[in-house]
Amino acid sequence: MDRRHFIGAGAALAASAALRVPPVRAGAVERVRPGMPGWPLDTEWAALNDATHGRLSRVNPVAVHPADKLLSNPFYIADQAALTQSAGWLDGWRSSPSAYVVSAESADDVAAAVRFADTHNLRLVVRGGGHSYLGTSNAPDSLLIWTRKMDAVTVHDAFVPAGSSASAVPAVSLGAGCKWLHAYQAVTGGAGRYVQGGGCTTVGVAGLLLGGGFGSFSKAYGMAAASLLEAEIVTADSVIRIVNEARDGDLFWALKGGGGGTFGVVTRLTLATHPLPNKFGALNVTLQARSDEAYRRLLARFIDLYASSLFNPHWGEQVRAGPDNRLRVSLVFQGMTKEEATAAFMPLIEFANANAADFEGQNSLNAADVSARYLWNGWILRFFAASAVNFDGRSGASWTDFWWRGDGGQVGAFWHAYASAWLPASLLDPPERSRLVDAWFAASRHWGVSFHFNKGLAGAPQAAITAAGNTATNPDVLTAFALAIIADSSSPANPVSDLTARNRATRVQAAMTALRAAAPGTGAYLNECDYFQEDWQHAFWGPNYQRLAAIKSRYDPNGLFTVHHGVGSEGWSSDGFSRAG
């Protein structure tokens, strides 16, 4: 089972000769590495340590055997400056420790580190949860700003952004190093409200939101970025800014989906919270077709059911079709009972029963619900749903820290391929459904293809769609009924050869090519996409890219913040160390 189965440094810097005012640069730029001329002297590193109150340290590799169970514990990985949640990407990147890390505990610490990196022309990396599939929180020979300890959660009954005349609303302020699990436990379990975040409990709040941000219930509550009210951010000039609609509104807009590690170091986020439904729940069923022809009919019948009964704010998560002719339905629901959810699926079961010679698995249908306030309650899960979760079993760990078992495959994953595509809701129109089914079936002959319904906002309340329209995310999300994801990876404990990995990657790409026959021009989702995404500027941001590029140029003209396929990264080398002037 998994979650779908159950529910002051500025003055100190100016005073230090070692932290001198950065020079104006022109022409070609080459960031320095250890051993190169210009790499900071020990005395200069010591000055940064003083400016950050002893929070600077060297980063030492972690000596853990790949088969060690610690590498399957996302809480352990999150506590290691030398590790990232993904191990790398075939022919793309591999997790490598930075040279030094500032384990920041305040925006002042961050400002000191930003100024130091700019002064000394260092490769700068920002990491919160470290979940980036594209390796954006990872770079060797760099200075890492690590916000892990900035994890405070403050719930507000009434919040008004600084300098704003807007009405007060319930909200929550989250430190950039906070995990979504702890945000949910404080907001849902503590305050009886809901904040839209990620589905995986150990994802960092900042990285997910800056990339747009979807969770299991986004079909009802929209994108995480769309709930942003205010942010604290340290920009490339080392200024600590409070940004919102009334202050630095252009930068505030860019943070809502413009990508992490690009416009500065976000240190705190304040999001609007929402009323809590009475129930959260999950429904699962796996149906097996005994022939290809029957399988295609099953996919068609499911699409009919989705369009008529499931295309609404109540339903989220995913359904998967693969070469084995199994349809795996793993959905969540909100604001419904398990009886109502089961009733919604009976037409599909009745179809399979009426064609019993062609299908099996009808008896696998099961649904469960829970009072919404208890979904992330670790104590309840530990005693009543232990099969759905894994707990952080380290000595001294919190008894309520858990991750959904279904997310375990992401921990330490080495990605062979990962591709995504927005699927327009027009494909659900009766004249277009056969085209969608044909493409889905053809893609499933190559690899497993999942439709994530919560990651497309068509069918959501109009307020959620309107709010998402005021983010930097590709507008394709507004008219998509789902995000299609096709991916493959291996784990540290069970690696595969490069030959096998490349074969699998080829099959993933073949599947996406087949699916694209139904959605040839749509974009992809920044946080879950291909490392080698073609035309990535348009794929991730569509018509918003030019505005984002102008904002990037204004707040970071020297490109201090550079990440793979981030806004403004076109002129940089793939490792982020070289730029042509």
DAQUI-V677093 format. One record per residue. N is the residue number from 1. RES is the residue in one letter. SS is DSSP state (H for helix, E for strand, - for the rest). OMEGA is omega in whole degrees, -180 to 180 (999 if undefined). Layout:
# DAQUI-V677093
n=N res=RES ss=SS omega=OMEGA
n=N res=RES ss=SS omega=OMEGA
This chain:
# DAQUI-V677093
n=1 res=M ss=- omega=174
n=2 res=D ss=- omega=-175
n=3 res=R ss=- omega=178
n=4 res=R ss=- omega=177
n=5 res=H ss=- omega=178
n=6 res=F ss=- omega=-180
n=7 res=I ss=- omega=999
n=8 res=G ss=- omega=-174
n=9 res=A ss=H omega=-178
n=10 res=G ss=H omega=180
n=11 res=A ss=H omega=180
n=12 res=A ss=H omega=-180
n=13 res=L ss=H omega=-179
n=14 res=A ss=H omega=-177
n=15 res=A ss=H omega=-175
n=16 res=S ss=- omega=178
n=17 res=A ss=H omega=-179
n=18 res=A ss=H omega=-180
n=19 res=L ss=H omega=-172
n=20 res=R ss=- omega=178
n=21 res=V ss=- omega=-176
n=22 res=P ss=- omega=178
n=23 res=P ss=- omega=174
n=24 res=V ss=- omega=-177
n=25 res=R ss=- omega=175
n=26 res=A ss=- omega=178
n=27 res=G ss=- omega=-176
n=28 res=A ss=- omega=179
n=29 res=V ss=E omega=175
n=30 res=E ss=E omega=180
n=31 res=R ss=- omega=-175
n=32 res=V ss=E omega=176
n=33 res=R ss=- omega=176
n=34 res=P ss=- omega=179
n=35 res=G ss=- omega=179
n=36 res=M ss=- omega=172
n=37 res=P ss=- omega=-179
n=38 res=G ss=- omega=176
n=39 res=W ss=- omega=-174
n=40 res=P ss=- omega=175
n=41 res=L ss=- omega=178
n=42 res=D ss=H omega=180
n=43 res=T ss=H omega=179
n=44 res=E ss=H omega=174
n=45 res=W ss=H omega=179
n=46 res=A ss=H omega=178
n=47 res=A ss=H omega=176
n=48 res=L ss=H omega=177
n=49 res=N ss=H omega=177
n=50 res=D ss=H omega=-177
n=51 res=A ss=H omega=-180
n=52 res=T ss=- omega=174
n=53 res=H ss=- omega=175
n=54 res=G ss=- omega=-175
n=55 res=R ss=- omega=175
n=56 res=L ss=E omega=175
n=57 res=S ss=E omega=171
n=58 res=R ss=E omega=177
n=59 res=V ss=- omega=179
n=60 res=N ss=- omega=177
n=61 res=P ss=- omega=179
n=62 res=V ss=- omega=-178
n=63 res=A ss=- omega=178
n=64 res=V ss=- omega=179
n=65 res=H ss=- omega=-179
n=66 res=P ss=- omega=-180
n=67 res=A ss=- omega=-179
n=68 res=D ss=- omega=-178
n=69 res=K ss=H omega=178
n=70 res=L ss=H omega=-179
n=71 res=L ss=H omega=172
n=72 res=S ss=H omega=179
n=73 res=N ss=- omega=-176
n=74 res=P ss=H omega=177
n=75 res=F ss=H omega=176
n=76 res=Y ss=H omega=-179
n=77 res=I ss=H omega=-180
n=78 res=A ss=H omega=-178
n=79 res=D ss=- omega=-178
n=80 res=Q ss=- omega=180
n=81 res=A ss=- omega=-176
n=82 res=A ss=- omega=-174
n=83 res=L ss=- omega=172
n=84 res=T ss=- omega=-175
n=85 res=Q ss=- omega=171
n=86 res=S ss=E omega=-178
n=87 res=A ss=E omega=179
n=88 res=G ss=E omega=-176
n=89 res=W ss=E omega=-180
n=90 res=L ss=- omega=179
n=91 res=D ss=- omega=-179
n=92 res=G ss=- omega=-179
n=93 res=W ss=E omega=173
n=94 res=R ss=E omega=-178
n=95 res=S ss=- omega=-178
n=96 res=S ss=- omega=-179
n=97 res=P ss=- omega=169
n=98 res=S ss=- omega=178
n=99 res=A ss=- omega=-180
n=100 res=Y ss=E omega=177
n=101 res=V ss=E omega=166
n=102 res=V ss=E omega=178
n=103 res=S ss=E omega=-169
n=104 res=A ss=- omega=175
n=105 res=E ss=- omega=179
n=106 res=S ss=- omega=176
n=107 res=A ss=H omega=177
n=108 res=D ss=H omega=176
n=109 res=D ss=H omega=-180
n=110 res=V ss=H omega=-180
n=111 res=A ss=H omega=178
n=112 res=A ss=H omega=-179
n=113 res=A ss=H omega=179
n=114 res=V ss=H omega=180
n=115 res=R ss=H omega=-179
n=116 res=F ss=H omega=180
n=117 res=A ss=H omega=-180
n=118 res=D ss=H omega=180
n=119 res=T ss=H omega=-172
n=120 res=H ss=- omega=175
n=121 res=N ss=- omega=-177
n=122 res=L ss=E omega=169
n=123 res=R ss=- omega=-176
n=124 res=L ss=E omega=179
n=125 res=V ss=E omega=179
n=126 res=V ss=E omega=180
n=127 res=R ss=E omega=171
n=128 res=G ss=- omega=177
n=129 res=G ss=- omega=178
n=130 res=G ss=- omega=-176
n=131 res=H ss=- omega=-175
n=132 res=S ss=- omega=176
n=133 res=Y ss=- omega=-176
n=134 res=L ss=- omega=176
n=135 res=G ss=- omega=-176
n=136 res=T ss=- omega=177
n=137 res=S ss=- omega=-172
n=138 res=N ss=- omega=171
n=139 res=A ss=- omega=175
n=140 res=P ss=- omega=175
n=141 res=D ss=- omega=-176
n=142 res=S ss=- omega=167
n=143 res=L ss=E omega=-179
n=144 res=L ss=E omega=168
n=145 res=I ss=E omega=-172
n=146 res=W ss=E omega=-176
n=147 res=T ss=- omega=-175
n=148 res=R ss=- omega=-176
n=149 res=K ss=- omega=178
n=150 res=M ss=- omega=-169
n=151 res=D ss=- omega=-178
n=152 res=A ss=- omega=176
n=153 res=V ss=E omega=179
n=154 res=T ss=E omega=180
n=155 res=V ss=E omega=-180
n=156 res=H ss=E omega=172
n=157 res=D ss=E omega=-179
n=158 res=A ss=E omega=-177
n=159 res=F ss=E omega=175
n=160 res=V ss=- omega=179
n=161 res=P ss=- omega=-179
n=162 res=A ss=- omega=177
n=163 res=G ss=- omega=-176
n=164 res=S ss=- omega=174
n=165 res=S ss=- omega=-179
n=166 res=A ss=- omega=178
n=167 res=S ss=- omega=178
n=168 res=A ss=- omega=179
n=169 res=V ss=E omega=173
n=170 res=P ss=E omega=-174
n=171 res=A ss=E omega=175
n=172 res=V ss=E omega=175
n=173 res=S ss=E omega=-174
n=174 res=L ss=E omega=173
n=175 res=G ss=E omega=-174
n=176 res=A ss=- omega=-180
n=177 res=G ss=- omega=-179
n=178 res=C ss=- omega=173
n=179 res=K ss=E omega=-179
n=180 res=W ss=H omega=177
n=181 res=L ss=H omega=-176
n=182 res=H ss=H omega=174
n=183 res=A ss=H omega=179
n=184 res=Y ss=H omega=-178
n=185 res=Q ss=H omega=179
n=186 res=A ss=H omega=-174
n=187 res=V ss=H omega=-177
n=188 res=T ss=H omega=-179
n=189 res=G ss=H omega=-175
n=190 res=G ss=H omega=-173
n=191 res=A ss=H omega=179
n=192 res=G ss=- omega=177
n=193 res=R ss=E omega=-177
n=194 res=Y ss=E omega=171
n=195 res=V ss=- omega=-178
n=196 res=Q ss=- omega=178
n=197 res=G ss=- omega=-177
n=198 res=G ss=- omega=178
n=199 res=G ss=- omega=178
n=200 res=C ss=- omega=-171
n=201 res=T ss=- omega=-174
n=202 res=T ss=- omega=176
n=203 res=V ss=- omega=177
n=204 res=G ss=E omega=-175
n=205 res=V ss=H omega=-173
n=206 res=A ss=H omega=-177
n=207 res=G ss=H omega=-180
n=208 res=L ss=H omega=-177
n=209 res=L ss=H omega=-178
n=210 res=L ss=H omega=176
n=211 res=G ss=- omega=-179
n=212 res=G ss=- omega=169
n=213 res=G ss=- omega=175
n=214 res=F ss=- omega=174
n=215 res=G ss=- omega=-175
n=216 res=S ss=- omega=-174
n=217 res=F ss=- omega=-179
n=218 res=S ss=H omega=177
n=219 res=K ss=H omega=177
n=220 res=A ss=H omega=-170
n=221 res=Y ss=H omega=175
n=222 res=G ss=- omega=-179
n=223 res=M ss=- omega=175
n=224 res=A ss=- omega=-178
n=225 res=A ss=H omega=-178
n=226 res=A ss=H omega=178
n=227 res=S ss=H omega=-177
n=228 res=L ss=E omega=178
n=229 res=L ss=E omega=-175
n=230 res=E ss=E omega=177
n=231 res=A ss=E omega=168
n=232 res=E ss=E omega=-175
n=233 res=I ss=E omega=173
n=234 res=V ss=E omega=-178
n=235 res=T ss=- omega=-172
n=236 res=A ss=- omega=176
n=237 res=D ss=- omega=180
n=238 res=S ss=- omega=177
n=239 res=V ss=- omega=176
n=240 res=I ss=E omega=-175
n=241 res=R ss=E omega=168
n=242 res=I ss=E omega=-174
n=243 res=V ss=E omega=177
n=244 res=N ss=- omega=-180
n=245 res=E ss=- omega=-177
n=246 res=A ss=- omega=-177
n=247 res=R ss=- omega=-178
n=248 res=D ss=- omega=-174
n=249 res=G ss=H omega=179
n=250 res=D ss=H omega=177
n=251 res=L ss=H omega=178
n=252 res=F ss=H omega=179
n=253 res=W ss=H omega=-179
n=254 res=A ss=H omega=179
n=255 res=L ss=H omega=-178
n=256 res=K ss=- omega=176
n=257 res=G ss=- omega=-179
n=258 res=G ss=- omega=176
n=259 res=G ss=- omega=180
n=260 res=G ss=- omega=177
n=261 res=G ss=- omega=-172
n=262 res=T ss=- omega=-175
n=263 res=F ss=- omega=-178
n=264 res=G ss=- omega=178
n=265 res=V ss=E omega=177
n=266 res=V ss=E omega=-179
n=267 res=T ss=E omega=178
n=268 res=R ss=E omega=179
n=269 res=L ss=E omega=174
n=270 res=T ss=E omega=-176
n=271 res=L ss=E omega=172
n=272 res=A ss=E omega=174
n=273 res=T ss=- omega=-171
n=274 res=H ss=E omega=175
n=275 res=P ss=E omega=-178
n=276 res=L ss=- omega=175
n=277 res=P ss=- omega=-180
n=278 res=N ss=- omega=-176
n=279 res=K ss=E omega=160
n=280 res=F ss=E omega=180
n=281 res=G ss=E omega=-179
n=282 res=A ss=E omega=177
n=283 res=L ss=E omega=-179
n=284 res=N ss=E omega=172
n=285 res=V ss=E omega=175
n=286 res=T ss=E omega=180
n=287 res=L ss=E omega=-179
n=288 res=Q ss=E omega=174
n=289 res=A ss=E omega=-175
n=290 res=R ss=- omega=176
n=291 res=S ss=- omega=178
n=292 res=D ss=H omega=-179
n=293 res=E ss=H omega=178
n=294 res=A ss=H omega=-180
n=295 res=Y ss=H omega=179
n=296 res=R ss=H omega=177
n=297 res=R ss=H omega=179
n=298 res=L ss=H omega=177
n=299 res=L ss=H omega=179
n=300 res=A ss=H omega=-180
n=301 res=R ss=H omega=177
n=302 res=F ss=H omega=180
n=303 res=I ss=H omega=175
n=304 res=D ss=H omega=180
n=305 res=L ss=H omega=-179
n=306 res=Y ss=H omega=-177
n=307 res=A ss=H omega=-175
n=308 res=S ss=H omega=-169
n=309 res=S ss=H omega=-173
n=310 res=L ss=H omega=-177
n=311 res=F ss=- omega=-176
n=312 res=N ss=- omega=-175
n=313 res=P ss=- omega=-176
n=314 res=H ss=- omega=-167
n=315 res=W ss=E omega=176
n=316 res=G ss=E omega=-177
n=317 res=E ss=E omega=-155
n=318 res=Q ss=E omega=172
n=319 res=V ss=E omega=-173
n=320 res=R ss=E omega=175
n=321 res=A ss=E omega=-177
n=322 res=G ss=- omega=-177
n=323 res=P ss=- omega=-179
n=324 res=D ss=- omega=179
n=325 res=N ss=- omega=173
n=326 res=R ss=E omega=172
n=327 res=L ss=E omega=-177
n=328 res=R ss=E omega=-179
n=329 res=V ss=E omega=180
n=330 res=S ss=E omega=-174
n=331 res=L ss=E omega=170
n=332 res=V ss=E omega=177
n=333 res=F ss=E omega=178
n=334 res=Q ss=E omega=180
n=335 res=G ss=- omega=179
n=336 res=M ss=- omega=172
n=337 res=T ss=- omega=178
n=338 res=K ss=H omega=179
n=339 res=E ss=H omega=178
n=340 res=E ss=H omega=179
n=341 res=A ss=H omega=179
n=342 res=T ss=H omega=-180
n=343 res=A ss=H omega=-179
n=344 res=A ss=H omega=-177
n=345 res=F ss=H omega=-176
n=346 res=M ss=H omega=177
n=347 res=P ss=H omega=178
n=348 res=L ss=H omega=178
n=349 res=I ss=H omega=179
n=350 res=E ss=H omega=176
n=351 res=F ss=H omega=180
n=352 res=A ss=H omega=180
n=353 res=N ss=H omega=180
n=354 res=A ss=H omega=178
n=355 res=N ss=- omega=-172
n=356 res=A ss=- omega=179
n=357 res=A ss=- omega=-176
n=358 res=D ss=- omega=-171
n=359 res=F ss=E omega=171
n=360 res=E ss=E omega=179
n=361 res=G ss=- omega=-178
n=362 res=Q ss=H omega=-178
n=363 res=N ss=H omega=180
n=364 res=S ss=H omega=-180
n=365 res=L ss=- omega=174
n=366 res=N ss=E omega=179
n=367 res=A ss=E omega=178
n=368 res=A ss=E omega=175
n=369 res=D ss=E omega=-178
n=370 res=V ss=E omega=173
n=371 res=S ss=E omega=-171
n=372 res=A ss=H omega=-176
n=373 res=R ss=H omega=-172
n=374 res=Y ss=H omega=-174
n=375 res=L ss=- omega=-177
n=376 res=W ss=- omega=180
n=377 res=N ss=- omega=-176
n=378 res=G ss=H omega=-180
n=379 res=W ss=H omega=-180
n=380 res=I ss=H omega=180
n=381 res=L ss=H omega=-178
n=382 res=R ss=H omega=-174
n=383 res=F ss=H omega=-175
n=384 res=F ss=H omega=-180
n=385 res=A ss=- omega=-175
n=386 res=A ss=H omega=-179
n=387 res=S ss=H omega=-178
n=388 res=A ss=H omega=-169
n=389 res=V ss=E omega=168
n=390 res=N ss=E omega=-180
n=391 res=F ss=E omega=175
n=392 res=D ss=- omega=-174
n=393 res=G ss=- omega=180
n=394 res=R ss=- omega=177
n=395 res=S ss=- omega=179
n=396 res=G ss=- omega=179
n=397 res=A ss=- omega=177
n=398 res=S ss=- omega=179
n=399 res=W ss=- omega=-178
n=400 res=T ss=- omega=178
n=401 res=D ss=- omega=-176
n=402 res=F ss=E omega=167
n=403 res=W ss=E omega=180
n=404 res=W ss=E omega=-179
n=405 res=R ss=H omega=179
n=406 res=G ss=H omega=178
n=407 res=D ss=H omega=-175
n=408 res=G ss=H omega=-179
n=409 res=G ss=H omega=179
n=410 res=Q ss=H omega=-173
n=411 res=V ss=- omega=-179
n=412 res=G ss=- omega=-176
n=413 res=A ss=E omega=169
n=414 res=F ss=E omega=-170
n=415 res=W ss=E omega=174
n=416 res=H ss=E omega=179
n=417 res=A ss=E omega=178
n=418 res=Y ss=E omega=-179
n=419 res=A ss=E omega=179
n=420 res=S ss=E omega=180
n=421 res=A ss=E omega=174
n=422 res=W ss=E omega=179
n=423 res=L ss=E omega=-175
n=424 res=P ss=E omega=-178
n=425 res=A ss=H omega=177
n=426 res=S ss=H omega=178
n=427 res=L ss=H omega=177
n=428 res=L ss=H omega=176
n=429 res=D ss=- omega=-176
n=430 res=P ss=H omega=-180
n=431 res=P ss=H omega=-175
n=432 res=E ss=H omega=-173
n=433 res=R ss=H omega=-179
n=434 res=S ss=H omega=177
n=435 res=R ss=H omega=177
n=436 res=L ss=H omega=-179
n=437 res=V ss=H omega=179
n=438 res=D ss=H omega=-179
n=439 res=A ss=H omega=180
n=440 res=W ss=H omega=179
n=441 res=F ss=H omega=-180
n=442 res=A ss=H omega=179
n=443 res=A ss=H omega=-177
n=444 res=S ss=H omega=176
n=445 res=R ss=- omega=-179
n=446 res=H ss=- omega=-174
n=447 res=W ss=- omega=177
n=448 res=G ss=- omega=-177
n=449 res=V ss=E omega=-178
n=450 res=S ss=E omega=171
n=451 res=F ss=E omega=179
n=452 res=H ss=E omega=-173
n=453 res=F ss=H omega=-180
n=454 res=N ss=H omega=-178
n=455 res=K ss=H omega=168
n=456 res=G ss=- omega=-170
n=457 res=L ss=- omega=173
n=458 res=A ss=- omega=-175
n=459 res=G ss=- omega=177
n=460 res=A ss=- omega=174
n=461 res=P ss=- omega=-177
n=462 res=Q ss=H omega=180
n=463 res=A ss=H omega=179
n=464 res=A ss=H omega=179
n=465 res=I ss=H omega=179
n=466 res=T ss=H omega=180
n=467 res=A ss=H omega=179
n=468 res=A ss=H omega=177
n=469 res=G ss=- omega=177
n=470 res=N ss=- omega=173
n=471 res=T ss=- omega=-178
n=472 res=A ss=- omega=-177
n=473 res=T ss=- omega=177
n=474 res=N ss=- omega=-179
n=475 res=P ss=H omega=176
n=476 res=D ss=H omega=-179
n=477 res=V ss=H omega=-175
n=478 res=L ss=H omega=-177
n=479 res=T ss=H omega=179
n=480 res=A ss=E omega=176
n=481 res=F ss=E omega=-179
n=482 res=A ss=E omega=168
n=483 res=L ss=E omega=176
n=484 res=A ss=E omega=179
n=485 res=I ss=E omega=176
n=486 res=I ss=E omega=-172
n=487 res=A ss=E omega=174
n=488 res=D ss=E omega=179
n=489 res=S ss=E omega=172
n=490 res=S ss=E omega=-177
n=491 res=S ss=E omega=178
n=492 res=P ss=- omega=-178
n=493 res=A ss=- omega=-178
n=494 res=N ss=E omega=180
n=495 res=P ss=- omega=175
n=496 res=V ss=- omega=180
n=497 res=S ss=- omega=177
n=498 res=D ss=H omega=179
n=499 res=L ss=H omega=178
n=500 res=T ss=H omega=-180
n=501 res=A ss=H omega=-179
n=502 res=R ss=H omega=176
n=503 res=N ss=H omega=179
n=504 res=R ss=H omega=179
n=505 res=A ss=H omega=177
n=506 res=T ss=H omega=179
n=507 res=R ss=H omega=176
n=508 res=V ss=H omega=-179
n=509 res=Q ss=H omega=177
n=510 res=A ss=H omega=178
n=511 res=A ss=H omega=180
n=512 res=M ss=H omega=177
n=513 res=T ss=H omega=179
n=514 res=A ss=H omega=-180
n=515 res=L ss=H omega=-178
n=516 res=R ss=- omega=175
n=517 res=A ss=- omega=179
n=518 res=A ss=- omega=-177
n=519 res=A ss=- omega=-170
n=520 res=P ss=- omega=-172
n=521 res=G ss=- omega=-175
n=522 res=T ss=- omega=-178
n=523 res=G ss=- omega=180
n=524 res=A ss=- omega=-177
n=525 res=Y ss=E omega=-175
n=526 res=L ss=- omega=-175
n=527 res=N ss=- omega=-178
n=528 res=E ss=E omega=-172
n=529 res=C ss=- omega=180
n=530 res=D ss=- omega=175
n=531 res=Y ss=- omega=-178
n=532 res=F ss=- omega=-177
n=533 res=Q ss=- omega=175
n=534 res=E ss=- omega=178
n=535 res=D ss=- omega=-172
n=536 res=W ss=H omega=180
n=537 res=Q ss=H omega=179
n=538 res=H ss=H omega=-178
n=539 res=A ss=H omega=-175
n=540 res=F ss=H omega=-170
n=541 res=W ss=H omega=178
n=542 res=G ss=H omega=-177
n=543 res=P ss=H omega=-180
n=544 res=N ss=H omega=-171
n=545 res=Y ss=H omega=-177
n=546 res=Q ss=H omega=177
n=547 res=R ss=H omega=178
n=548 res=L ss=H omega=-180
n=549 res=A ss=H omega=179
n=550 res=A ss=H omega=178
n=551 res=I ss=H omega=177
n=552 res=K ss=H omega=-179
n=553 res=S ss=H omega=-179
n=554 res=R ss=H omega=-173
n=555 res=Y ss=H omega=-179
n=556 res=D ss=- omega=-173
n=557 res=P ss=- omega=-179
n=558 res=N ss=- omega=177
n=559 res=G ss=- omega=178
n=560 res=L ss=- omega=-180
n=561 res=F ss=- omega=-178
n=562 res=T ss=- omega=177
n=563 res=V ss=- omega=179
n=564 res=H ss=- omega=180
n=565 res=H ss=- omega=173
n=566 res=G ss=- omega=179
n=567 res=V ss=- omega=179
n=568 res=G ss=- omega=-176
n=569 res=S ss=H omega=-174
n=570 res=E ss=H omega=-175
n=571 res=G ss=H omega=-178
n=572 res=W ss=E omega=174
n=573 res=S ss=- omega=-176
n=574 res=S ss=- omega=180
n=575 res=D ss=- omega=177
n=576 res=G ss=- omega=-177
n=577 res=F ss=- omega=-174
n=578 res=S ss=E omega=175
n=579 res=R ss=E omega=174
n=580 res=A ss=- omega=-178
n=581 res=G ss=- omega=999
